[in-house]
Amino acid sequence: KEVRALVGLNVNTPVKVLVEMASRIGDPGTLCCIAQNPSTPIELLIQLSKSRNVHVQRCVARQPRLPDEILKDLRIRCKRGARRTIVEELQRRKLWPLQ
């Protein structure tokens, strides 16, 4: 698990490897590391935003490159435990309260 987490966080990890890991590994910790990686493509962040895991939802919400519309959508579908993190990120981006 620790090695997968380090690979998921490493900005030099090829995008192909990040996508492969995200599709094969269901471990929320690893998925969170992939979501935090600045090299993770937007398409993969959108896919990860659909996770039902609170931990993954929080990590995706904290990713500065996540499009605003996806963040707003995540707030609607998120688990209760992730809502505060998502609202804080919306506030940071000056998107809260929602218009």
Wavefront OBJ file of the C-alpha trace (Angstrom):
o trace
v 0.000 0.000 0.000
v 2.746 2.446 0.897
v 4.540 1.924 -2.408
v 1.285 2.432 -4.358
v 0.617 5.618 -2.400
v 4.093 6.963 -3.204
v 3.663 6.102 -6.882
v 0.233 7.770 -6.866
v 1.663 10.971 -5.380
v 4.778 11.144 -7.539
v 4.478 13.920 -10.147
v 6.817 11.940 -12.414
v 4.522 8.918 -12.535
v 3.300 8.559 -16.132
v -0.370 9.396 -16.670
v -0.900 5.923 -18.115
v 0.237 4.397 -14.804
v -2.040 6.705 -12.770
v -5.037 5.759 -14.917
v -4.192 2.057 -14.675
v -3.776 2.237 -10.893
v -7.067 4.088 -10.465
v -8.925 1.475 -12.501
v -7.393 -1.554 -10.774
v -6.883 -0.474 -7.180
v -9.921 0.196 -5.041
v -7.954 1.261 -1.981
v -9.221 4.717 -0.926
v -5.773 5.756 0.307
v -4.181 5.077 -3.058
v -7.056 6.756 -4.922
v -6.660 9.780 -2.666
v -2.950 9.974 -3.500
v -3.769 9.828 -7.214
v -6.352 12.614 -6.736
v -3.729 14.785 -5.019
v -1.142 14.325 -7.765
v -0.768 17.518 -9.843
v -0.135 15.339 -12.912
v -3.460 13.525 -12.705
v -5.473 14.368 -15.820
v -8.784 16.209 -15.442
v -10.676 13.247 -16.938
v -9.354 10.999 -14.171
v -10.201 13.594 -11.501
v -13.760 13.664 -12.834
v -13.883 9.873 -12.624
v -12.510 9.933 -9.061
v -15.057 12.612 -8.104
v -17.744 9.953 -8.606
v -16.296 7.787 -5.840
v -18.677 6.996 -3.007
v -15.792 7.034 -0.523
v -15.708 10.117 1.734
v -11.911 10.143 1.912
v -11.588 10.126 -1.889
v -14.280 12.804 -2.224
v -12.344 15.077 0.136
v -9.079 14.564 -1.728
v -10.692 15.256 -5.088
v -12.327 18.419 -3.699
v -8.933 19.716 -2.530
v -7.378 19.305 -5.992
v -6.955 22.885 -7.257
v -7.206 21.775 -10.888
v -10.651 20.241 -10.451
v -13.058 22.251 -12.624
v -15.469 24.456 -10.656
v -18.547 22.798 -12.160
v -17.350 19.345 -11.062
v -16.724 20.668 -7.550
v -20.243 22.136 -7.425
v -21.674 18.830 -8.658
v -19.641 16.942 -6.064
v -21.195 19.058 -3.316
v -24.635 17.863 -4.375
v -23.719 14.166 -4.514
v -21.145 13.940 -1.737
v -21.381 11.928 1.424
v -22.091 13.886 4.574
v -18.525 13.538 5.836
v -17.073 15.251 2.767
v -19.494 18.179 2.585
v -17.518 20.522 4.851
v -14.313 20.064 2.858
v -16.169 20.705 -0.386
v -17.876 23.843 0.939
v -14.524 25.133 2.247
v -13.002 24.624 -1.203
v -15.968 26.381 -2.824
v -15.466 29.295 -0.404
v -11.741 29.401 -1.164
v -12.584 29.657 -4.859
v -15.178 32.340 -4.090
v -17.971 30.111 -5.410
v -19.925 29.901 -2.145
v -22.704 30.594 -1.508
v -23.862 29.058 -4.775
v -25.536 31.479 -7.142
l 1 2 3 4 5 6 7 8 9 10 11 12 13 14 15 16 17 18 19 20 21 22 23 24 25 26 27 28 29 30 31 32 33 34 35 36 37 38 39 40 41 42 43 44 45 46 47 48 49 50 51 52 53 54 55 56 57 58 59 60 61 62 63 64 65 66 67 68 69 70 71 72 73 74 75 76 77 78 79 80 81 82 83 84 85 86 87 88 89 90 91 92 93 94 95 96 97 98 99
